[in-house]
Amino acid sequence: KIALLVGNNHYQHHPNLMAPVTDVFELSRLLEQLGFQVVSLLDLNKAEMVTAVSRFLQLLGKGVYAIFYYAGHGYEHSGRNYMVPVDAPQPYAPENCISVQRILQKMQQQQTALNLILLDTCRKWYNPECALSQVQPLEPWGNTVYGYATSEDAEAYELQDGEFSSGIFMKYLKKHILQEKKVTHMLEDVLEDIGRDPLVTGKQVMEIKHTLKEARSLTDPI
């Protein structure tokens, strides 16, 4: 069980965020309780993100449960998701950012038993001039789960409570993540809780996509 958590807070050319640092800390604590080996990194530029992902991929192998979590600025364009490093210029383009689908492809090539991608980012697209980066379709392994903090073309919100800041997604994910149930069912509980939160009604609703053909749970002994 291996997890890479990346939180980008302090941007050189974009508004700073407050929640990712807290959310990465909270999630790492919970995943360690579930038996995951966790690497948590904050405020990475593009070169650092590429290096972190490539080291993470080296740790994966047959039968591994792999989690990749990202909190920070991001966008979606024609079904492709991109994470924005702290040094990305304004406006950002695919070549300045990191493709989530490309990471997932490489995770699948390691013959992992479960790939869980948790994206706590906005999914709006601000730069219509850009071409798409080339990504091949994913192989149908039936082992992949996406948990998006928000739905397509929508934003993901932070909560500020005095000194404490947290993303709406993490507020409810940490409530359910230790449950002994299929990971997709656990995420459905998170989705329902976010859906009942009056602060984000009509603004943010979580989305789950998956090809999980076996009842895998984050609590499974490996």
Order of alpha helices (4+ residues) and beta strands (2+ residues): beta-alpha-beta-alpha-beta-beta-beta-beta-alpha-beta-beta-beta-beta-alpha-alpha-beta
